[in-house]
Amino acid sequence: MSVKYVPEPFRIKMIETIKMLSKEEREERIREAKYNLFNLKGEDVYIDLLTDSGTNAMSQEQWAGVMRGDEAYAGAKSYYNLIEAGQDIFGYKFIQPVHQGRAAEKVLFGLLMGEGKYSISNMHFDTTRAHVELTGARAIDCVVKEAGDPTLRVPFKGNMDTEKLERLIAKYGAENVGIVIMTITNNSAGGQPVSVENVRKTSEICKKNNIPLCIDAARYAENAYFIKKREEGYQDKPIKDIIGEIFSYADMFTMSAKKDTIVNMGGLLGIKEDEELFQAAKARTISFEGFVTYGGLSGRDLESLAIGLYEGLDENYLRYRIGQMEYLAAKLDDAGIAYQSPVGGHGVFVDAKALLPHIPYNEYPGQALAVELYKEAGIRTCEIGSYMLGNDPDTGEQLKSEFEFTRLAIPRRVYTQAHIDVMADALIAIKERAHTVKGYKITWEPPILRHFQASLTPIEE
């Protein structure tokens, strides 16, 4: 399948030189890193697809905003600019800046959950699951069954399974479900979008059971673009209007602004109208993040975030952004390499289980493929599978993920068509020798979010 590359809707004004190590050097570096991609030095990576979080290129308007940033400790002008932008886009009365998305989770989740409580989500990402468990609660995933088949091409594979959601609420008791989280786009399911209809249905179930609905809004703009392209009745609606409707169905949101807001650091917590909850959140913000009008951010960060909120809604930019994913996915289609399809918004999630069928889940095929991509072409990626999922918090047993993905998360406004060709060529080369790739075992791991720090070694035959 041939897909034309969507040309960049911008000119390149500044560059950063990157280098390519020899294959021998890369093999030495990954061995020294104990086969954990997070342990590599950035300077030893040629194409960095570890995450699209905070790795984006800011615009000239955002850099100009950096120079205008008001660094007052309390009540900075940049804070009010950000609050005004957040209220305009999301329609929420209360907007609280924090230093990144996991900070918003830390501030909010401790107010809603604890021992004996549950969080239900279309899928929890790693830090979200960790913050649920750190309160003493338990995280339950509730994505539609279609998401479990990477080859199945349906428009909204990130959706909540609303029938299952009702069964789970009945099973655990509405009074024990502290929160329902709708992640848009659904990162763990492959960057898959959620429909407006699904958010509306989920909201109705939550209201009926008096359970707060929270949107994990890291990739809200990409999700809105998919809705405009795929959901009946939204083709002629502006992206901003689609976002306004989505958020009208929820009670609160957490956001890592390091994704769709195209900044290198920042996050938001939004609460629609519950002033009592917001006052409690402000108190926790002061304890964990700093005073409420800076929330762990400098004034220049607040200013560039306010600008980026609007830049991320630009339809020409979003067309190019999603077009990059579609271009890479088409090359993988031609090569017969499976991925979570149709391709998601912020990356291509390669089906490592299909590419490396001889490696069982407890030898981490997604991590094995990630290591091979670095050795092959200096590409750093991230595993989204059993290695990231970790161990059962109650039994300590290795959990089996529904997916074994290697995620190629593409930073915004950073890499060109030639870089994407390198990604495709590397995967094709690995496919040709896939039977020689070995699995891995963990030699050391921390109890929470182990994939950031764990040490691994190849399993020898």
C-alpha positions as CSV (number, residue, x, y, z in Angstrom):
1,M,0.0,0.0,0.0
2,S,1.5,3.3,-1.1
3,V,0.9,6.4,1.0
4,K,2.2,9.8,0.0
5,Y,4.2,11.6,2.7
6,V,2.4,14.7,4.0
7,P,4.8,17.7,3.6
8,E,5.7,19.6,6.8
9,P,3.6,22.7,7.3
10,F,6.6,24.6,8.6
11,R,10.2,25.6,7.7
12,I,13.2,24.3,9.7
13,K,14.9,27.3,11.4
14,M,17.4,25.6,13.8
15,I,19.1,22.2,13.8
16,E,20.6,19.9,16.3
17,T,23.5,17.7,15.1
18,I,23.1,14.0,15.9
19,K,25.6,11.2,15.3
20,M,25.5,7.5,14.4
21,L,27.7,5.1,16.3
22,S,29.1,2.0,14.7
23,K,27.2,-1.2,15.2
24,E,30.0,-2.5,17.5
25,E,29.7,0.7,19.6
26,R,26.0,0.4,19.8
27,E,26.2,-3.3,21.0
28,E,28.7,-2.2,23.6
29,R,26.5,0.7,24.8
30,I,23.3,-1.4,25.1
31,R,25.3,-4.0,27.0
32,E,26.6,-1.3,29.4
33,A,23.0,-0.1,29.8
34,K,22.0,-3.6,30.9
35,Y,19.7,-3.9,27.9
36,N,17.4,-1.1,29.3
37,L,16.9,1.6,26.7
38,F,16.2,4.2,29.5
39,N,19.8,3.7,30.6
40,L,21.3,4.9,27.3
41,K,22.9,8.3,27.0
42,G,20.9,10.5,24.6
43,E,24.1,11.4,22.7
44,D,24.5,7.7,21.8
45,V,21.1,7.5,20.1
46,Y,20.6,8.4,16.4
47,I,16.8,8.5,16.2
48,D,15.1,8.8,19.6
49,L,11.6,7.3,19.7
50,L,11.6,6.4,23.4
51,T,8.7,8.8,23.9
52,D,6.8,11.7,22.3
53,S,6.6,13.3,25.8
54,G,8.6,16.5,26.1
55,T,10.7,15.7,23.1
56,N,8.9,18.0,20.7
57,A,10.2,21.0,18.8
58,M,8.7,24.3,20.0
59,S,7.7,27.1,17.5
60,Q,9.1,30.6,17.1
61,E,6.0,31.9,18.9
62,Q,6.6,29.6,21.8
63,W,10.3,30.6,22.0
64,A,9.2,34.2,21.9
65,G,6.8,33.4,24.8
66,V,9.8,32.0,26.7
67,M,11.3,35.5,26.6
68,R,8.1,37.0,27.8
69,G,7.6,34.7,30.7
70,D,6.7,36.4,34.0
71,E,8.7,34.8,36.7
72,A,6.8,36.2,39.7
73,Y,6.4,33.6,42.4
74,A,2.7,34.4,42.9
75,G,0.2,35.7,40.4
76,A,2.4,35.9,37.3
77,K,0.9,37.2,34.1
78,S,1.9,34.0,32.4
79,Y,-0.2,32.0,34.8
80,Y,-3.3,34.0,33.9
81,N,-2.6,33.7,30.2
82,L,-2.5,29.9,30.7
83,I,-5.6,29.8,32.8
84,E,-7.5,31.8,30.2
85,A,-6.4,29.5,27.4
86,G,-7.3,26.4,29.4
87,Q,-10.8,27.7,30.3
88,D,-11.4,28.7,26.6
89,I,-10.4,25.3,25.1
90,F,-11.8,22.9,27.7
91,G,-14.6,24.9,29.2
92,Y,-13.7,24.1,32.8
93,K,-13.9,26.6,35.6
94,F,-10.8,25.4,37.5
95,I,-7.4,24.9,35.8
96,Q,-4.3,24.1,37.8
97,P,-0.8,24.0,36.3
98,V,1.6,21.2,37.4
99,H,5.0,20.2,36.2
100,Q,3.8,17.2,34.2
101,G,0.9,14.6,33.9
102,R,2.0,12.3,36.6
103,A,2.0,15.3,39.0
104,A,-1.7,15.9,38.2
105,E,-2.4,12.2,38.9
106,K,-0.6,12.5,42.3
107,V,-2.5,15.6,43.3
108,L,-5.9,14.2,42.2
109,F,-5.9,10.5,42.8
110,G,-5.1,10.8,46.5
111,L,-8.3,12.7,47.0
112,L,-10.5,10.1,45.3
113,M,-8.9,6.7,46.0
114,G,-7.5,4.6,48.7
115,E,-7.5,1.0,50.2
116,G,-10.4,-1.0,48.9
117,K,-11.1,1.4,46.0
118,Y,-10.9,0.8,42.2
119,S,-10.0,2.8,39.2
120,I,-11.6,1.6,35.9
121,S,-10.1,2.8,32.6
122,N,-10.2,2.1,28.9
123,M,-6.5,1.4,29.6
124,H,-4.3,2.7,32.3
125,F,-0.8,3.8,31.2
126,D,2.2,3.0,33.3
127,T,2.4,6.1,35.5
128,T,-1.4,6.2,35.8
129,R,-1.6,2.6,37.1
130,A,1.3,3.3,39.5
131,H,-0.4,6.4,41.0
132,V,-3.6,4.4,41.4
133,E,-1.7,1.6,43.2
134,L,0.3,4.1,45.3
135,T,-3.0,5.2,46.9
136,G,-3.7,1.6,47.8
137,A,-6.4,1.2,45.1
138,R,-6.4,-1.2,42.2
139,A,-6.5,-0.4,38.5
140,I,-8.8,-2.4,36.1
141,D,-8.6,-2.1,32.3
142,C,-11.8,-2.1,30.3
143,V,-11.0,-1.5,26.6
144,V,-13.2,-2.8,23.8
145,K,-12.3,-6.4,22.7
146,E,-11.5,-5.2,19.2
147,A,-8.3,-3.6,20.6
148,G,-6.9,-7.1,21.3
149,D,-6.5,-7.9,17.6
150,P,-3.8,-5.7,16.1
151,T,-4.8,-6.8,12.6
152,L,-8.4,-5.6,12.9
153,R,-9.0,-2.2,11.3
154,V,-11.9,-0.5,13.1
155,P,-12.0,3.3,13.6
156,F,-12.2,3.6,17.5
157,K,-10.2,0.7,19.0
158,G,-9.4,2.9,22.1
159,N,-13.0,2.9,23.3
160,M,-14.3,1.9,26.7
161,D,-16.2,-1.4,26.7
162,T,-19.3,0.2,28.3
163,E,-21.1,-3.1,28.8
164,K,-18.1,-4.5,30.7
165,L,-17.9,-1.2,32.6
166,E,-21.4,-1.6,33.9
167,R,-20.6,-5.2,34.9
168,L,-17.5,-4.1,36.8
169,I,-19.3,-1.4,38.7
170,A,-22.0,-4.0,39.7
171,K,-19.3,-6.4,40.7
172,Y,-17.2,-4.1,42.9
173,G,-20.0,-1.7,44.0
174,A,-20.4,1.9,42.7
175,E,-19.3,3.2,46.2
176,N,-16.0,1.4,45.8
177,V,-15.1,2.8,42.3
178,G,-13.2,6.0,43.1
179,I,-12.8,7.1,39.5
180,V,-13.4,6.1,35.9
181,I,-10.6,7.3,33.6
182,M,-11.0,7.8,29.8
183,T,-7.5,8.0,28.2
184,I,-7.6,9.9,24.8
185,T,-6.0,8.7,22.7
186,N,-5.6,5.2,24.3
187,N,-1.8,5.0,24.6
188,S,-1.5,1.4,25.9
189,A,-3.8,0.1,23.2
190,G,-1.6,1.6,20.5
191,G,-2.5,5.3,20.4
192,Q,-6.0,4.4,19.4
193,P,-8.7,7.0,19.4
194,V,-12.0,7.2,21.4
195,S,-15.2,8.3,19.8
196,V,-17.4,11.1,21.1
197,E,-20.3,8.6,21.3
198,N,-18.2,6.4,23.6
199,V,-17.3,9.2,25.9
200,R,-21.0,10.2,26.1
201,K,-22.1,6.7,27.0
202,T,-19.3,6.3,29.6
203,S,-20.4,9.6,31.1
204,E,-24.0,8.5,31.4
205,I,-22.9,5.3,33.2
206,C,-20.8,7.3,35.6
207,K,-23.5,9.8,36.3
208,K,-26.0,7.0,37.0
209,N,-23.6,5.5,39.5
210,N,-22.3,8.8,41.0
211,I,-18.8,8.1,39.9
212,P,-16.5,10.9,38.7
213,L,-15.3,10.6,35.1
214,C,-11.7,11.9,34.5
215,I,-10.1,12.3,31.0
216,D,-6.4,11.5,30.7
217,A,-6.0,14.3,28.1
218,A,-2.3,13.9,27.0
219,R,-3.3,13.5,23.3
220,Y,-6.6,15.2,23.2
221,A,-6.0,17.1,19.9
222,E,-4.9,14.0,18.0
223,N,-8.0,12.2,19.3
224,A,-10.2,15.1,18.1
225,Y,-8.6,14.9,14.6
226,F,-9.5,11.2,14.4
227,I,-13.0,12.0,15.4
228,K,-13.3,14.7,12.7
229,K,-12.0,12.1,10.1
230,R,-13.9,9.0,11.3
231,E,-17.0,9.8,13.3
232,E,-20.3,10.5,11.6
233,G,-21.5,14.1,12.0
234,Y,-18.1,15.6,12.9
235,Q,-16.5,16.1,9.5
236,D,-17.4,19.8,9.4
237,K,-16.8,20.7,13.0
238,P,-13.7,22.6,14.1
239,I,-11.2,20.7,16.2
240,K,-11.8,23.1,19.1
241,D,-15.5,22.4,19.1
242,I,-15.0,18.7,19.1
243,I,-12.7,19.0,22.1
244,G,-15.2,21.2,23.9
245,E,-17.9,18.5,23.5
246,I,-15.7,15.7,24.6
247,F,-14.7,17.5,27.8
248,S,-18.2,18.6,28.5
249,Y,-19.1,14.9,29.4
250,A,-16.3,14.6,32.0
251,D,-15.9,16.0,35.5
252,M,-12.2,16.5,35.5
253,F,-9.0,15.9,33.5
254,T,-5.3,15.3,34.0
255,M,-2.9,16.2,31.3
256,S,0.7,15.8,30.4
257,A,1.2,18.9,28.3
258,K,4.4,17.5,27.0
259,K,2.5,15.7,24.2
260,D,-0.2,17.6,22.2
261,T,0.6,20.9,23.7
262,I,4.1,20.6,22.2
263,V,6.2,21.8,25.2
264,N,9.2,20.2,26.8
265,M,7.8,20.4,30.4
266,G,4.3,21.1,31.8
267,G,1.0,19.6,32.8
268,L,-2.6,20.6,33.8
269,L,-5.3,19.5,36.2
270,G,-8.8,20.6,35.2
271,I,-11.9,20.4,37.4
272,K,-15.2,21.4,35.8
273,E,-17.1,22.9,38.7
274,D,-16.5,21.1,42.0
275,E,-15.0,23.9,44.0
276,E,-14.5,21.8,47.2
277,L,-12.5,19.3,45.2
278,F,-10.5,22.1,43.6
279,Q,-9.6,23.6,47.0
280,A,-8.4,20.3,48.2
281,A,-6.3,19.9,45.0
282,K,-4.8,23.3,45.4
283,A,-3.7,22.3,48.9
284,R,-2.0,19.2,47.6
285,T,-0.4,21.2,44.8
286,I,1.2,23.5,47.3
287,S,2.6,20.5,49.1
288,F,3.9,18.6,46.1
289,E,4.4,21.2,43.3
290,G,4.8,24.7,44.7
291,F,2.5,27.6,44.9
292,V,-0.7,27.3,42.9
293,T,0.1,30.0,40.4
294,Y,3.2,28.3,39.1
295,G,2.6,24.6,40.0
296,G,6.2,23.5,39.6
297,L,6.8,25.4,36.4
298,S,8.8,28.6,35.5
299,G,6.9,31.5,34.1
300,R,8.5,30.8,30.7
301,D,7.1,27.3,30.8
302,L,3.6,28.6,31.6
303,E,3.8,31.1,28.7
304,S,4.9,28.5,26.1
305,L,2.3,26.1,27.3
306,A,-0.5,28.7,26.8
307,I,0.7,29.2,23.2
308,G,1.1,25.5,22.6
309,L,-2.4,24.7,23.7
310,Y,-3.7,26.5,20.6
311,E,-0.9,25.4,18.2
312,G,-1.7,21.8,18.9
313,L,-5.3,22.4,17.5
314,D,-4.1,23.5,14.1
315,E,-5.6,21.2,11.5
316,N,-2.8,21.5,8.9
317,Y,-0.3,20.5,11.6
318,L,-2.5,17.6,12.8
319,R,-2.9,16.4,9.2
320,Y,0.9,16.3,8.8
321,R,1.3,14.8,12.3
322,I,-1.0,11.8,11.7
323,G,0.3,11.6,8.1
324,Q,3.8,10.7,9.5
325,M,2.3,7.7,11.2
326,E,0.3,6.6,8.2
327,Y,3.5,6.8,6.0
328,L,5.5,4.6,8.3
329,A,2.6,2.2,8.7
330,A,2.2,1.9,4.9
331,K,5.8,0.9,4.6
332,L,5.3,-1.8,7.3
333,D,2.2,-3.0,5.4
334,D,4.3,-3.5,2.3
335,A,6.9,-5.5,4.3
336,G,4.3,-7.7,6.0
337,I,5.2,-6.4,9.5
338,A,2.2,-6.3,11.9
339,Y,1.3,-3.4,14.1
340,Q,-1.7,-2.1,16.0
341,S,-3.9,-1.0,13.1
342,P,-5.2,1.3,11.9
343,V,-2.1,3.3,13.0
344,G,-2.5,5.5,16.1
345,G,-1.9,9.1,16.6
346,H,1.5,9.5,18.2
347,G,3.4,6.4,17.1
348,V,3.5,3.0,15.5
349,F,3.0,0.1,17.9
350,V,4.8,-2.8,16.2
351,D,3.3,-6.3,17.2
352,A,6.5,-7.9,18.6
353,K,4.5,-11.0,19.5
354,A,3.8,-11.5,15.8
355,L,7.3,-10.6,14.7
356,L,9.0,-12.8,17.3
357,P,6.6,-15.6,18.0
358,H,9.2,-17.8,19.5
359,I,9.7,-15.5,22.5
360,P,7.1,-16.0,25.3
361,Y,5.6,-13.1,27.2
362,N,7.8,-13.6,30.2
363,E,10.9,-13.2,28.1
364,Y,9.6,-9.9,26.8
365,P,9.4,-9.9,23.0
366,G,8.7,-6.1,22.9
367,Q,11.8,-5.4,24.8
368,A,13.8,-7.8,22.6
369,L,12.7,-6.0,19.5
370,A,13.5,-2.6,21.1
371,V,17.0,-3.7,21.8
372,E,17.4,-5.0,18.2
373,L,16.2,-1.7,16.8
374,Y,19.0,0.1,18.7
375,K,21.6,-2.4,17.6
376,E,20.4,-2.3,14.0
377,A,20.1,1.5,13.5
378,G,20.6,3.4,16.7
379,I,16.9,3.8,17.2
380,R,15.7,4.0,20.8
381,T,12.1,2.8,21.4
382,C,10.0,1.6,24.3
383,E,8.3,-1.7,25.1
384,I,4.6,-1.6,25.8
385,G,3.7,-5.1,27.1
386,S,4.4,-7.6,29.9
387,Y,7.7,-6.0,30.8
388,M,6.1,-2.6,31.3
389,L,3.0,-4.1,32.9
390,G,5.1,-5.7,35.7
391,N,4.1,-7.9,38.5
392,D,0.7,-8.4,40.3
393,P,0.8,-6.0,43.3
394,D,-0.8,-8.6,45.5
395,T,0.9,-11.9,44.4
396,G,4.1,-10.7,42.9
397,E,3.6,-12.9,39.9
398,Q,4.5,-11.6,36.4
399,L,1.4,-10.3,34.7
400,K,0.7,-11.2,31.1
401,S,-0.1,-8.3,28.9
402,E,-2.9,-8.4,26.3
403,F,-0.3,-6.8,23.9
404,E,3.4,-7.2,23.3
405,F,4.2,-4.0,21.5
406,T,7.4,-2.1,20.6
407,R,6.3,1.5,20.4
408,L,7.9,3.9,18.0
409,A,6.7,7.2,19.5
410,I,7.5,10.0,17.1
411,P,8.2,13.4,18.5
412,R,6.3,16.3,17.1
413,R,8.0,18.5,14.4
414,V,11.3,16.8,14.9
415,Y,12.0,14.0,12.3
416,T,11.8,14.1,8.5
417,Q,10.7,11.6,5.9
418,A,14.3,10.3,5.6
419,H,14.4,9.5,9.3
420,I,11.1,7.5,8.9
421,D,12.6,5.6,6.0
422,V,15.4,4.6,8.3
423,M,12.9,3.3,10.9
424,A,11.1,1.2,8.3
425,D,14.3,-0.2,6.8
426,A,15.6,-1.2,10.3
427,L,12.4,-3.1,11.1
428,I,12.5,-4.9,7.7
429,A,16.1,-5.9,8.3
430,I,15.2,-7.3,11.8
431,K,12.3,-9.3,10.3
432,E,14.7,-11.1,8.0
433,R,16.7,-12.4,11.0
434,A,13.9,-12.5,13.5
435,H,14.4,-16.2,14.3
436,T,17.8,-15.4,15.7
437,V,16.6,-12.8,18.2
438,K,16.6,-14.0,21.9
439,G,14.4,-13.1,24.8
440,Y,15.4,-11.5,28.0
441,K,15.3,-12.0,31.8
442,I,15.3,-9.4,34.5
443,T,18.3,-9.5,36.9
444,W,17.1,-6.6,39.1
445,E,13.9,-4.6,39.3
446,P,12.4,-2.0,41.6
447,P,8.9,-2.6,43.0
448,I,7.1,0.2,41.1
449,L,7.5,1.3,37.4
450,R,10.3,-1.3,37.0
451,H,10.8,-0.7,33.2
452,F,12.4,2.7,33.9
453,Q,15.3,1.2,35.9
454,A,15.4,-2.7,35.6
455,S,18.5,-4.5,34.5
456,L,18.2,-7.3,32.0
457,T,20.3,-9.9,30.2
458,P,19.7,-12.0,27.1
459,I,18.5,-15.6,27.6
460,E,21.1,-17.9,26.2
461,E,20.0,-21.1,24.6
